[in-house]
Amino acid sequence: MSSLTLGVDVGGTKVLGIVLRDGVVVDSHRVATPHDDQRPAGDATTEAVYAVINELRARHDHDDLVVGVGLPGMMSREGVLAFAPNLPTASGADVATALAAYDPQLRVLCENDADCAAVAEHRLGAGRGYDDMIMITLGTGIGGGIISQGELLRGRSGFAGEVGHMVVDAAGPRCPCGSRGCWERFASGGGVGRLAREAASAGRLPLLVAQCGDAESVRGEDVTRAAAAGVEEAIAVMDEVGWWLALGLANLTAILDTGHFVIGGGLSEASQLLLPSAQRHLESLVEGSSARPPITVVKSQFGEISGAIGAALLARERLG
């Protein structure tokens, strides 16, 4: 028997759990994220998280179980998911307390998912060696985790890093958070889908429209796949996404003077096209680029599991 550290990352589409031993992921399990608005806040989410925990611990002998859970949205310092635009059925939930109702022996720490990803990349991955870095997760929305002087920046209430809701176009599309023109409406996985449909409706993606049947059927995945295959019309849309990504990075650079960005989340899988485009546009968008040391934009080392790894690291560190 041995100690067992689990990390669970809850996103808009999946709940992903990993087993971490000595900094190495040795097992994983995932289920689809439930969106059930007929149950009390967080109930369906907690049930899915507990199912993942149970599956993983059943595969491994242990006498000491610690669980870290990364959740999308505004996580208070007390561990409550105060507001979750991309997981509204869990807004207001205290998932750690709810998990304890399933199993009082569980020791659980809940944190913001992008903060968890930032910790993983800073300690073990693509941000290692940088005292100042920002983790950007491009998934259903955009999450952010800020490392300043080697420490995770949490803010007064624990809500620091909600960079996806930085407004970049006040007249832009409505965001699930209630505002208009948030950054995540342009540079996230969901943003790619929206820009793709707009481009298709404007006649800019004739090949994809022909393949998909009509403009409304064109998805973000269709664009990233076609761009990777060298289809020029899709590459042009991905370059537009790169510009929007760079705009947000330029704003963050101006505010925080960060020189290293690590890009994770599902959309980072299109990094071969997206990140060079963002790097190129960033040079023209950031204030005083010629006076600054070089700014680097790199893909996360751990990809979609960075949040789960960071959740496990933080849980073991804080809960023992």
N, C-alpha and C positions, 0 to 999 in steps of 0.2 A: 504494500500500500504506500501511496505517496501523495504529496500535495498536488492539487489540480487547479489550474487557473483557466477560466473560460472568459472569452470576450465575445460579446454579441453586438452586432451593428444593425440597427433598425433603419431601413430606408423606406422610400415611398412604394417600392415594388417588392422588396425582399427583406427577410430577417435572416442574417448570416451569422453563424456562430463558429468560433474556432477554439481549439485547445492549444494553449501555449506552454511549452516546457523549455526552460533555459533560453528564452528568446527565440525559439523555433516553433513554428506552427506544425503540429503533428496530426491534426485531424480537423475536419470541418463538416458543417451540416447547415442546410438552408431550407426555409419554407417561404411561401408567398406572404407578403404583408397583408393582413386582413383590413378591410375598411368597412366596418359595421357601425353605422350611426344609430342603430336601434338599441344598442347596449350602452351602459354608463361609460363615461370617458376613460379610455385606456384599457377597458376590460379585454377587448379582442386582441389588442397589442400584447398585453401581459400574457394572455393565454398562448399566443404564438411564441413569445420569448421563452416561456416555461417549457413548451414542447421541444424547442431547440436545446435548452439546457438539459432536459431529461434524456434526450437522445444521445448527447455527447457524454454525459457522465455515466450512462449505462455501458459505454464502450471502454471505459477506463477505470481501473481500480484506484481508489483514493481514500484518504482519511482526512483530508483538509480541502474543502471546496470554496473557492472565491470566484465571484462572477462580476465582471464589469459589463455595463450595458451603455452603448452609445445611442442617443436618441436625437432625431432631427428637430431643431427648433430652439426656443429660448429656455435653457435649463437654468433654474435658479441655483444659488449656492446651497440651498437645502435639498437639492435633488429632485425638484418638481418640474415637470415639463409644462412651463407656464403658458406657452403659446407655440403651436406647431402648424404653420400654414399649409405644409405639404403632408401633414398627418393629422387633420383636424379632429378625427375621432379619438385622438389621445391628448388633445389640448387640456391642460389642467391636471393631468394624471400624475400620481406619485407611484411610479412603476416599482420602485424598490419595496415600498410598503405592501403593494399589491402582490408582489412575488412572495413576500414573507407570509402572506395568508395561505399561499399554496404549500409552502415549506418553511416553517420557522427557523430551520437550521441553516438556511441559505444566508450567506454573507454577500450582499449585493451593493455595488456602487453604480450610480447612474450619472452620466455626463453627456455633454453635447457631442454628437458624433464627429463633427469636424475637429473639435478640440482633441478628441481621442486620436484621430488620424494625424493631426499635427504632432502629437507626442510620439507616436510610432515612427514617423518619418524623421523627426528631429533626433531621436535617440538611436535608431537602428537603420534608418533608410536614407532617402535622397536629401534630407536636411541635416544629416550628421556633419558636425564640424562648424555649423553656422549658429552664431549666437542670436541672430535676428533673421527670421524667416516667416513666411506666411503660407499656410496650407490652404489651397482652394480645392473644394470637392465639387465636381460638376456632375450632378446626378439629376434627379427629378427637379431639384432646384439648385442653388449654389450655397454651400456652407463654407465657413472660414474658421481657421484656427491660427492664432497669432502667437508666435514665440518672440519675446522681447528680452534681450540680455539673458538668454538662456532659460527663461521662465515663461510658462503659459500665462498669457494676459487674459484675465477673466472679467475685469470690470467691477463696478460697484455691486451689481446684483447677480453677476455671473453670466450676463448676457453678451459680453464682448464677442466680436467675431461674426455677427450676423450680417456679413458683407453682401450676401445675395440680395438684401433689401435696401441697399444703397440705390437711390434713384438716379438713373442715367438719362432718362427721357421723361420729363414731367407730363408730357402728353401721350405717353406710350400706353401699351396694353395693360389692362387690369391684372393685378397680381393676386394670388390667393391670400396674401396678407392684408388686402384691402386697399393698398396704394396703387398707383399707376407708374409704369416705366421702371420697375425694379430691375437691377442688373440681371437677375436670374431669368427674366423673361426674354433675354437676348442671348445669353452665353451658356445656359445649362443644356442638358439633354432635352428638356421640354422646350427650351428656346430654339434649339435647332429644328425641332418639329414644326414650331410656329413659323419660323423664317422659311422653312422648306415649303410649307403650304402657301405662304404669301408669294414666294418666288414662282411656284407652279401656277398659281392663279394669274400671275402677271405674264405668263408665257416664257419664263426664263428657264424652265426645266422640261422642254418638250420630250426628250428621250425618256425621262423618268415618268412623266404623265402617261406616255404611251405604254410603258411597262406596267404601271400601277392601275391603269384604267381611267382615272380622272385626277384632277388636281387635289381634291380633298383626301384622296387615298395615299398621297405621298407622305411618308413618314421620315423622321430624322434619321432612322437607321438606313433607309433607302439612300439618303444623300451621303452619309458617311461611307457606306459600302461602295457607292458609285465613285465617290471622290478617291477612295483608296485604289480603285481600278483605273484611275486616270481619266474619268469622264470630265471634260472641261467645265460643263455647266454646273456640275456638283462641286467641283473644286472652287468655283467662284462663290458659291454659297458658303462653303467652309471658310473661305477667306473673309467673308463678311462676319461670320461668327468669331473668327480670330481678331477682327477689329474690335468687336464689342468686348471680347475678353480682355484685350489690351487696354481698352478705355477704363475698365474697372481696375486693372492692375496699376495703371497710371495714377488714378485717384488715390489708391492705397499707398503708392510710393510717395506721393506728395504729402500725405498725412503722416505716415509712419516711417518714412525713409528706409524702407526695407529693400535689400538688394537681392533677395533670393526667394523665388516663388516655387512651390512644389504643387503640381497639378494632379489631382486624383479624381476618383469617381468614375462612373461608367463612360462618360464622354472622353475621358483621358485616353481611352483605347484608340481614339482617332488622333492621337498626339503626333503621329508622323506628319500630318498635314496641319493640324490646329496649332501646335506649339511654335513651329517656325513662323507661321503667319502672325501669331500674337507677339512673338519676339520682335519681328520686323516692324509691326505697327507701334509697338511700345516705344521704340526709339523716337518716333515722331510725335507721340502723344504726351510723354512725360515731361514735366517742367524741367528745363535746364539739363537735358540729357547729356550734352557735351561736357558739363561740369561735374557729372556724377561718376562714381566708379561703375563698372559694368554691372548691369542687372541681369540675373540669370532666371530663366523660366524652364523648369525641368519636369519630367514625368515622375510621379511617385514610384518608389521602388516596389511597394507592396500592392499597388492597384486597389481593387475593390475590398481587400481584406485589411487595409491600413487602419480603418476605424475600429474593427474588432480587435486587432493587435493592441492598439493604444488603450482600448477599454480594459483589456486584460492587464496590461502593464500598470495602469493607474489603480486598478482594484487591488492588485497584489501589494503595491506600494503603500496605499492608504489604509487597507484593511488588514495587512500583515499576512 
